[in-house]
């Protein structure tokens, strides 16, 4: 019951964090674009009025160049910031869920204690480890102790009860481990698509400058090309960060899931060996 309450509280926090991180990322992206990248100091203002410097002045640093990406830039900044925030949250959550020490070493310790039929020692070790893996093992061992002394159940019924307990415990832990990863995977796709939208707008502006009668508007042409390239770059960066983050955390979750399955198999095998 305590594990269920703990997982429920973590799920609520993760859900609120996901929504808040997106809103914070959007707001932060707009503020960075408006006040940092759009600072008149990032543009050359010779011969221009103060209100025209940002719009028409030639950028003389990287911030000014990025600002030329247009209104898509805040959205792309939000994508990148969201990926970073969710990745930090997932890293902290999975670090806590991993518990203390190495998971493989902990599983081997459990197998050694089970080989000695030291169920109480194994349960105490789970209390020390304090992770999702330990929660699953402890649930299985607790059920093992209960059904072991239950004379009203036959061997197969006891085995089924242990397996069911392990499955239920695992099903409670896994959603908490993988929560919010869907946001990261979504940002991997959105980053590229939003970047392409900005690229299209930039190219439209560039070709419009070339289509002008007489001499092309070189300033508008340069602005359009800058908008296209900046948005392409930001879209690729956001998608790359999201893909790396998603694969990294998926690999960690797969490792923890494998450890849970291995530990569960060891518990069931030990029961079968001692109750043949």
DRENMAR-725659 format. One record per residue (C-alpha): x, y, z. Coordinates in steps of 0.05 Angstrom, whole numbers. Layout:
BEGIN
<<X Y Z>>
...
% end
This chain:
BEGIN
<<0 0 0>>
<<56 48 16>>
<<89 35 -51>>
<<22 49 -86>>
<<15 115 -50>>
<<86 133 -66>>
<<78 117 -140>>
<<12 155 -141>>
<<45 216 -112>>
<<102 212 -161>>
<<53 205 -219>>
<<15 267 -198>>
<<80 306 -192>>
<<104 281 -260>>
<<38 301 -293>>
<<39 371 -263>>
<<113 378 -280>>
<<101 360 -353>>
<<48 414 -362>>
<<87 466 -322>>
<<152 452 -360>>
<<119 465 -427>>
<<88 531 -403>>
<<154 553 -372>>
<<192 534 -435>>
<<144 575 -479>>
<<148 636 -433>>
<<224 630 -428>>
<<230 623 -503>>
<<190 687 -515>>
<<229 726 -463>>
<<296 703 -491>>
<<275 720 -562>>
<<246 788 -544>>
<<294 816 -492>>
<<360 779 -503>>
<<363 763 -577>>
<<321 825 -594>>
<<366 873 -555>>
<<383 932 -601>>
<<455 924 -580>>
<<458 861 -623>>
<<445 901 -687>>
<<479 956 -725>>
<<437 1019 -721>>
<<474 1070 -763>>
<<424 1116 -797>>
<<364 1080 -766>>
<<313 1103 -716>>
<<314 1067 -648>>
<<250 1030 -664>>
<<278 1007 -731>>
<<344 980 -706>>
<<320 910 -688>>
<<276 903 -750>>
<<324 931 -803>>
<<392 935 -771>>
<<445 886 -794>>
<<461 836 -738>>
<<533 838 -714>>
<<533 778 -667>>
<<503 708 -662>>
<<444 731 -620>>
<<423 781 -673>>
<<431 728 -728>>
<<387 679 -689>>
<<335 734 -678>>
<<329 739 -753>>
<<297 671 -752>>
<<230 704 -738>>
<<170 684 -696>>
<<186 609 -702>>
<<249 618 -659>>
<<211 623 -592>>
<<175 559 -608>>
<<240 523 -624>>
<<271 551 -561>>
<<211 523 -523>>
<<223 455 -554>>
<<296 454 -533>>
<<281 480 -463>>
<<225 429 -453>>
<<272 372 -473>>
<<324 397 -424>>
<<274 405 -366>>
<<241 337 -377>>
<<309 304 -384>>
<<331 333 -318>>
<<267 309 -285>>
<<274 239 -315>>
<<347 235 -294>>
<<330 252 -222>>
<<270 205 -221>>
<<307 146 -250>>
<<367 158 -205>>
<<320 154 -145>>
<<284 93 -175>>
<<351 58 -185>>
<<362 58 -110>>
<<429 50 -77>>
<<486 12 -108>>
<<491 -27 -172>>
<<427 -63 -196>>
<<464 -125 -221>>
<<502 -131 -156>>
<<437 -125 -117>>
<<404 -180 -159>>
<<464 -226 -147>>
<<459 -211 -73>>
<<385 -230 -74>>
<<401 -294 -110>>
<<455 -311 -59>>
<<407 -299 -1>>
<<352 -339 -35>>
<<400 -396 -45>>
<<409 -396 31>>
<<333 -390 41>>
<<346 -326 80>>
<<281 -290 62>>
<<284 -242 120>>
<<355 -222 102>>
<<333 -210 30>>
<<275 -167 52>>
<<321 -126 97>>
<<368 -116 38>>
<<309 -90 -3>>
<<295 -39 52>>
<<367 -15 47>>
<<368 -12 -29>>
<<305 31 -34>>
<<291 29 -108>>
<<238 5 -157>>
<<276 -60 -165>>
<<277 -69 -89>>
<<202 -54 -86>>
<<186 -109 -136>>
<<232 -160 -101>>
<<205 -142 -33>>
<<133 -152 -56>>
<<150 -220 -85>>
<<189 -242 -23>>
<<133 -219 23>>
<<82 -258 -17>>
<<131 -317 -16>>
<<132 -317 60>>
<<56 -312 64>>
<<40 -369 16>>
<<97 -412 42>>
<<61 -424 107>>
<<-9 -427 77>>
<<-30 -500 78>>
<<-96 -487 42>>
<<-60 -474 -24>>
<<-25 -527 -66>>
<<43 -517 -98>>
<<17 -490 -164>>
<<-30 -441 -130>>
<<27 -415 -87>>
<<71 -406 -148>>
<<16 -370 -185>>
<<5 -323 -125>>
<<79 -305 -124>>
<<81 -293 -199>>
<<18 -250 -196>>
<<48 -208 -140>>
<<112 -197 -179>>
<<73 -178 -242>>
<<29 -128 -203>>
<<89 -97 -168>>
<<125 -90 -235>>
<<64 -59 -268>>
<<61 -7 -212>>
<<134 13 -221>>
<<141 15 -297>>
<<92 72 -312>>
<<129 117 -263>>
<<195 101 -297>>
<<171 116 -368>>
<<126 175 -352>>
<<140 239 -392>>
<<184 202 -442>>
<<127 211 -491>>
<<139 286 -486>>
<<212 277 -505>>
<<195 232 -564>>
<<142 282 -587>>
<<191 339 -583>>
<<238 299 -628>>
<<186 302 -683>>
<<159 371 -668>>
<<228 402 -668>>
<<242 380 -739>>
<<172 399 -764>>
<<172 468 -732>>
<<242 480 -759>>
<<218 462 -829>>
<<159 509 -823>>
<<207 565 -805>>
<<252 545 -863>>
<<194 548 -912>>
<<174 618 -887>>
<<247 641 -894>>
<<252 614 -965>>
<<187 648 -984>>
<<215 714 -959>>
<<280 702 -997>>
<<246 686 -1063>>
<<199 745 -1054>>
<<260 790 -1049>>
<<288 759 -1113>>
<<221 769 -1149>>
<<221 844 -1139>>
<<224 884 -1202>>
<<292 914 -1216>>
<<348 902 -1167>>
<<330 851 -1114>>
<<324 874 -1042>>
<<389 845 -1015>>
<<370 860 -943>>
<<305 822 -949>>
<<340 766 -986>>
<<392 759 -931>>
<<338 762 -878>>
<<298 707 -911>>
<<359 662 -919>>
<<379 675 -846>>
<<308 658 -823>>
<<309 593 -862>>
<<378 570 -838>>
<<368 591 -765>>
<<303 553 -760>>
<<332 492 -794>>
<<391 492 -745>>
<<347 501 -683>>
<<299 446 -707>>
<<356 397 -717>>
<<388 414 -650>>
<<322 404 -613>>
<<307 338 -648>>
<<378 313 -636>>
<<375 328 -562>>
<<307 295 -556>>
<<329 232 -592>>
<<392 225 -550>>
<<353 237 -486>>
<<298 188 -505>>
<<345 132 -524>>
<<387 142 -461>>
<<328 138 -413>>
<<296 81 -452>>
<<360 42 -445>>
<<362 55 -370>>
<<289 33 -362>>
<<302 -30 -403>>
<<360 -47 -357>>
<<317 -38 -295>>
<<261 -79 -326>>
<<310 -135 -343>>
<<335 -135 -271>>
<<263 -139 -245>>
<<249 -199 -291>>
<<314 -233 -271>>
<<299 -223 -197>>
<<228 -248 -205>>
<<251 -310 -242>>
<<300 -324 -186>>
<<246 -319 -133>>
<<199 -365 -171>>
<<255 -414 -186>>
<<275 -415 -113>>
<<204 -431 -92>>
<<199 -487 -142>>
<<266 -517 -120>>
<<246 -517 -47>>
<<174 -540 -57>>
<<180 -595 -109>>
% end
